[in-house]
């Protein structure tokens, strides 16, 4: 008697996560039939065909397109569940969505200690559609299943064992032995031991999960529904998950519950605008975080073949530098931290050590051994063997150029030099070295060890190979890197400028600070513009306006629409933001560590006095008008960025706002929102209205690209799809 092992995704070399594609499903079913019909086979094991994943789940492109070829995942699950021989899912890595649903159709589930499990379909605007909402409540408990499915969170192996989601977890030695034989056809010692000790072959009827019953728990469902955002605010899929889980005990049979799950799944898939927005966000990230196609005549390595060196230097041990160093240490790089100030260097080392210790405390790391790969020095020559250096000193052009010149005489010829900046000209910084093709900007969002977004900024000198390497380095440290070209403010901050400026005019006209923030938060943004200003520091915006000549009436462009409220807030009231305990809001150090915004009477009085001085009769704007005025000009700036080829695709802008500025995933991103939710015809109409009403605001003047799309009656996504097809046809 022997074990027959089926390896998911093993017939597809490029199927890195062992997704349940049509090819994979066909292979599983074909192999399964062989195993069932082979009298020498006593038990059947399903496992991931490539290390690190059991299965990443269904092929999302299939059901998004509405084309699912036979055999379906349901066909595979039905075959596994009705097997006359014991079936075992060995979760040898990440097990998500349809992958976990397939595992739940097996008689037993074993897990590697590093395995992560989850049903994250809610994040795509749908519910699990292959029995997850029916089997998990039966196997574990309705309370656990409801939490896991509604949140879409990851479940580690130890929690899965505790909740009865898996039957056993291998220890470290078993895991190592299994990894060593990962590509072999035979079973692992851990699986064989489980088979010998836990499976009773004399009992031919193993109780299936479908035959179990879920404990009625309507009260838990009602509590969950009460916490979900109201309709139109991003909660469609969460409500669907609750009702699908509820049907696991309200339905008279398992099959009836499955029909209910399918009904909810299809309704969300076909009819939920929120779901479409979430799926756009999902695919946009995957498109935007890879380099664009190579230029003509490029003969260097492909992205897949790019090799990364392991020696990374970080210059500047301040908050940003320490955060960046932490990111590389977490992923196994050898990091050399440089700061000419010995005290600053020690502070940086302390920050890094605390970050790593927090990772251990929060179980994101097994131990603090990453710190063994950290070295620190006040001598720049310590970077003589660096493969990649990120300069992260404060925003001063001359200092950054000086450091780049110094590094140019120290680092090896192959080393890439990146500057972390949010405002400075990458062309000017990179232009001081002998080979500027190996220079690039990296705008890490703060705090760097927490925020996922990085704007990777190519200069006019940057080579395609450097772009690929920096993109790969960014991915390797778990960041969402988006390639942009060099311009003032790059993409995110350039677009945020008209947004915050127009919020200031809404305030001047009569709407309060809290009401404006509330309107934007109700739209779905993580925070409003005034809270954002307080967090970033209102002095930064004032400095930029001053540098551009806007703050001084003598240097301000003639006819420019301008309000001085934000400048006076800083220069006269010293309300810089959270760091001084007062900004647009007041902050109490005893409330939420001084981060909870409290409406300020001083600000309200100051703004009212400002209006009186200008004879402005206060008129409070409706929330929809606030959203329209502040966010349409933001989206319009996005169109201008695309028009100038600062980004190679609208997805890039959407991803920057999803990961860097708190844009709600269910609204897809600002370009998707303007295109699919508002509609480009209405977007253009409103911008024309505002441009006529406020001629001094250049940001309301419609982009030529927007006008072209409306004239051609195509969306921005379609415009770029056609553009890409046109390029391909010319090759």
PyMOL commands that set and color helices and strands:
alter all, ss='L'
color gray80, all
select helices_A, chain A and resi 22-37+60-65+73-81+98-104+120-124+132-139+142-151+157-162+172-180+189-198+209-211+218-227+236-250+254-271+273-288+319-330+342-361+369-373+380-383+397-408+426-430+436-438+464-476+492-509+513-523+529-536+538-547+565-571+578-580+592-594+601-613+623-643+650-660+665-667+670-693+698-700+704-712+716-730
alter helices_A, ss='H'
color red, helices_A
select strands_A, chain A and resi 2-8+41-48+52-55+86-91+93-96+108-111+116-118+155-156+168-169+311-315+334-338+374-377+388-391+416-419+439-444+453-458+480-485+585-586+598-599
alter strands_A, ss='S'
color yellow, strands_A
deselect
rebuild
show_as cartoon
